[in-house]
Amino acid sequence: MTPPLYDQFVHLAFDPGISPKSGGLPGLDVLRTVVSSLNLFCIVGAVGALALSLGVWAWGHHTGGHQAEANGKKGAMTSAGVAIGLGAANGIVAFFSALGSQVR
């Protein structure tokens, strides 16, 4: 006689047989275009935020405004990190998707 807990685990381990399939639904090309355009707008915004933050950093340094200088540094580091994340987004998702598909 098998314990009831074992039966629950066997039921959880059932393979549903679902995997990503390209071209399964209409509009996939449109969605890719929209996401690519959104990524581009965000990268342009990160460039603007970086330029503004660097300007605040320089202004704070030259005027002796330590708070403005610190905020400019934080903004510059944040916008640089955002640009790195946006540029690497496709590779990060592809890496973890491939890693997830190896789980058995």
ChimeraX commands (.cxc) that place a marker at each C-alpha (Angstrom):
marker #1 position 0.00,0.00,0.00 radius 0.5
marker #1 position 1.45,3.38,-1.04 radius 0.5
marker #1 position 1.17,6.32,1.33 radius 0.5
marker #1 position -1.20,9.13,0.26 radius 0.5
marker #1 position 1.63,11.70,0.32 radius 0.5
marker #1 position 3.51,9.66,-2.31 radius 0.5
marker #1 position 0.48,9.73,-4.61 radius 0.5
marker #1 position 0.36,13.53,-4.36 radius 0.5
marker #1 position 4.03,13.83,-5.33 radius 0.5
marker #1 position 3.58,11.50,-8.28 radius 0.5
marker #1 position 0.65,13.64,-9.42 radius 0.5
marker #1 position 2.80,16.80,-9.13 radius 0.5
marker #1 position 5.53,15.21,-11.24 radius 0.5
marker #1 position 3.17,14.73,-14.20 radius 0.5
marker #1 position 4.65,16.09,-17.42 radius 0.5
marker #1 position 2.06,18.31,-19.15 radius 0.5
marker #1 position 4.02,18.25,-22.42 radius 0.5
marker #1 position 3.98,22.02,-22.95 radius 0.5
marker #1 position 6.91,23.78,-24.63 radius 0.5
marker #1 position 7.30,27.17,-26.33 radius 0.5
marker #1 position 6.25,27.05,-29.97 radius 0.5
marker #1 position 6.97,29.78,-32.47 radius 0.5
marker #1 position 4.04,30.79,-34.63 radius 0.5
marker #1 position 1.40,29.29,-32.36 radius 0.5
marker #1 position -0.75,32.41,-32.20 radius 0.5
marker #1 position -1.29,35.22,-34.68 radius 0.5
marker #1 position 0.30,38.55,-33.89 radius 0.5
marker #1 position 3.65,37.27,-32.62 radius 0.5
marker #1 position 5.55,39.45,-35.11 radius 0.5
marker #1 position 3.56,42.51,-34.02 radius 0.5
marker #1 position 4.28,41.76,-30.35 radius 0.5
marker #1 position 8.01,41.40,-31.09 radius 0.5
marker #1 position 7.97,44.74,-32.91 radius 0.5
marker #1 position 6.16,46.45,-30.02 radius 0.5
marker #1 position 8.56,45.04,-27.41 radius 0.5
marker #1 position 11.58,45.97,-29.54 radius 0.5
marker #1 position 10.27,49.51,-29.94 radius 0.5
marker #1 position 9.58,49.76,-26.22 radius 0.5
marker #1 position 13.14,48.60,-25.52 radius 0.5
marker #1 position 14.48,51.27,-27.89 radius 0.5
marker #1 position 12.45,54.03,-26.21 radius 0.5
marker #1 position 13.68,52.90,-22.79 radius 0.5
marker #1 position 17.31,52.92,-23.97 radius 0.5
marker #1 position 16.86,56.45,-25.36 radius 0.5
marker #1 position 15.34,57.44,-22.00 radius 0.5
marker #1 position 18.32,55.91,-20.18 radius 0.5
marker #1 position 20.68,57.97,-22.35 radius 0.5
marker #1 position 18.75,61.14,-21.47 radius 0.5
marker #1 position 18.73,60.24,-17.77 radius 0.5
marker #1 position 22.47,59.57,-17.88 radius 0.5
marker #1 position 23.18,62.92,-19.53 radius 0.5
marker #1 position 20.98,64.76,-17.03 radius 0.5
marker #1 position 22.53,62.93,-14.06 radius 0.5
marker #1 position 26.04,63.66,-15.24 radius 0.5
marker #1 position 25.08,67.33,-15.57 radius 0.5
marker #1 position 23.69,67.37,-12.00 radius 0.5
marker #1 position 26.82,65.62,-10.76 radius 0.5
marker #1 position 29.09,68.20,-12.42 radius 0.5
marker #1 position 26.94,71.13,-11.25 radius 0.5
marker #1 position 26.92,69.81,-7.69 radius 0.5
marker #1 position 30.68,69.30,-7.73 radius 0.5
marker #1 position 31.49,72.77,-9.04 radius 0.5
marker #1 position 29.04,74.62,-6.80 radius 0.5
marker #1 position 29.85,72.70,-3.64 radius 0.5
marker #1 position 26.39,71.16,-3.42 radius 0.5
marker #1 position 27.20,67.80,-1.91 radius 0.5
marker #1 position 23.61,66.59,-1.99 radius 0.5
marker #1 position 23.28,67.42,-5.70 radius 0.5
marker #1 position 26.62,65.75,-6.38 radius 0.5
marker #1 position 25.52,62.59,-4.56 radius 0.5
marker #1 position 22.18,62.55,-6.39 radius 0.5
marker #1 position 23.95,63.00,-9.72 radius 0.5
marker #1 position 26.22,60.04,-8.93 radius 0.5
marker #1 position 23.24,57.87,-7.95 radius 0.5
marker #1 position 21.37,58.86,-11.10 radius 0.5
marker #1 position 24.39,58.17,-13.30 radius 0.5
marker #1 position 24.94,54.73,-11.79 radius 0.5
marker #1 position 21.23,53.89,-11.95 radius 0.5
marker #1 position 20.83,54.94,-15.58 radius 0.5
marker #1 position 24.01,53.08,-16.54 radius 0.5
marker #1 position 22.66,49.97,-14.83 radius 0.5
marker #1 position 19.33,50.35,-16.60 radius 0.5
marker #1 position 21.12,50.64,-19.95 radius 0.5
marker #1 position 23.10,47.47,-19.20 radius 0.5
marker #1 position 19.92,45.63,-18.22 radius 0.5
marker #1 position 18.01,46.78,-21.29 radius 0.5
marker #1 position 20.86,45.88,-23.62 radius 0.5
marker #1 position 21.27,42.45,-22.05 radius 0.5
marker #1 position 17.55,41.69,-21.59 radius 0.5
marker #1 position 17.27,39.39,-24.59 radius 0.5
marker #1 position 20.38,37.43,-23.61 radius 0.5
marker #1 position 19.32,37.17,-19.96 radius 0.5
marker #1 position 15.89,35.81,-20.86 radius 0.5
marker #1 position 17.39,33.40,-23.42 radius 0.5
marker #1 position 19.93,32.16,-20.84 radius 0.5
marker #1 position 17.34,31.45,-18.16 radius 0.5
marker #1 position 14.90,29.98,-20.68 radius 0.5
marker #1 position 17.59,27.53,-21.82 radius 0.5
marker #1 position 18.48,26.83,-18.19 radius 0.5
marker #1 position 14.83,26.18,-17.35 radius 0.5
marker #1 position 14.38,23.82,-20.29 radius 0.5
marker #1 position 17.15,21.60,-18.85 radius 0.5
marker #1 position 15.18,20.91,-15.66 radius 0.5
marker #1 position 13.80,17.38,-15.69 radius 0.5
marker link #1:1,2 radius 0.2
marker link #1:2,3 radius 0.2
marker link #1:3,4 radius 0.2
marker link #1:4,5 radius 0.2
marker link #1:5,6 radius 0.2
marker link #1:6,7 radius 0.2
marker link #1:7,8 radius 0.2
marker link #1:8,9 radius 0.2
marker link #1:9,10 radius 0.2
marker link #1:10,11 radius 0.2
marker link #1:11,12 radius 0.2
marker link #1:12,13 radius 0.2
marker link #1:13,14 radius 0.2
marker link #1:14,15 radius 0.2
marker link #1:15,16 radius 0.2
marker link #1:16,17 radius 0.2
marker link #1:17,18 radius 0.2
marker link #1:18,19 radius 0.2
marker link #1:19,20 radius 0.2
marker link #1:20,21 radius 0.2
marker link #1:21,22 radius 0.2
marker link #1:22,23 radius 0.2
marker link #1:23,24 radius 0.2
marker link #1:24,25 radius 0.2
marker link #1:25,26 radius 0.2
marker link #1:26,27 radius 0.2
marker link #1:27,28 radius 0.2
marker link #1:28,29 radius 0.2
marker link #1:29,30 radius 0.2
marker link #1:30,31 radius 0.2
marker link #1:31,32 radius 0.2
marker link #1:32,33 radius 0.2
marker link #1:33,34 radius 0.2
marker link #1:34,35 radius 0.2
marker link #1:35,36 radius 0.2
marker link #1:36,37 radius 0.2
marker link #1:37,38 radius 0.2
marker link #1:38,39 radius 0.2
marker link #1:39,40 radius 0.2
marker link #1:40,41 radius 0.2
marker link #1:41,42 radius 0.2
marker link #1:42,43 radius 0.2
marker link #1:43,44 radius 0.2
marker link #1:44,45 radius 0.2
marker link #1:45,46 radius 0.2
marker link #1:46,47 radius 0.2
marker link #1:47,48 radius 0.2
marker link #1:48,49 radius 0.2
marker link #1:49,50 radius 0.2
marker link #1:50,51 radius 0.2
marker link #1:51,52 radius 0.2
marker link #1:52,53 radius 0.2
marker link #1:53,54 radius 0.2
marker link #1:54,55 radius 0.2
marker link #1:55,56 radius 0.2
marker link #1:56,57 radius 0.2
marker link #1:57,58 radius 0.2
marker link #1:58,59 radius 0.2
marker link #1:59,60 radius 0.2
marker link #1:60,61 radius 0.2
marker link #1:61,62 radius 0.2
marker link #1:62,63 radius 0.2
marker link #1:63,64 radius 0.2
marker link #1:64,65 radius 0.2
marker link #1:65,66 radius 0.2
marker link #1:66,67 radius 0.2
marker link #1:67,68 radius 0.2
marker link #1:68,69 radius 0.2
marker link #1:69,70 radius 0.2
marker link #1:70,71 radius 0.2
marker link #1:71,72 radius 0.2
marker link #1:72,73 radius 0.2
marker link #1:73,74 radius 0.2
marker link #1:74,75 radius 0.2
marker link #1:75,76 radius 0.2
marker link #1:76,77 radius 0.2
marker link #1:77,78 radius 0.2
marker link #1:78,79 radius 0.2
marker link #1:79,80 radius 0.2
marker link #1:80,81 radius 0.2
marker link #1:81,82 radius 0.2
marker link #1:82,83 radius 0.2
marker link #1:83,84 radius 0.2
marker link #1:84,85 radius 0.2
marker link #1:85,86 radius 0.2
marker link #1:86,87 radius 0.2
marker link #1:87,88 radius 0.2
marker link #1:88,89 radius 0.2
marker link #1:89,90 radius 0.2
marker link #1:90,91 radius 0.2
marker link #1:91,92 radius 0.2
marker link #1:92,93 radius 0.2
marker link #1:93,94 radius 0.2
marker link #1:94,95 radius 0.2
marker link #1:95,96 radius 0.2
marker link #1:96,97 radius 0.2
marker link #1:97,98 radius 0.2
marker link #1:98,99 radius 0.2
marker link #1:99,100 radius 0.2
marker link #1:100,101 radius 0.2
marker link #1:101,102 radius 0.2
marker link #1:102,103 radius 0.2
marker link #1:103,104 radius 0.2
view
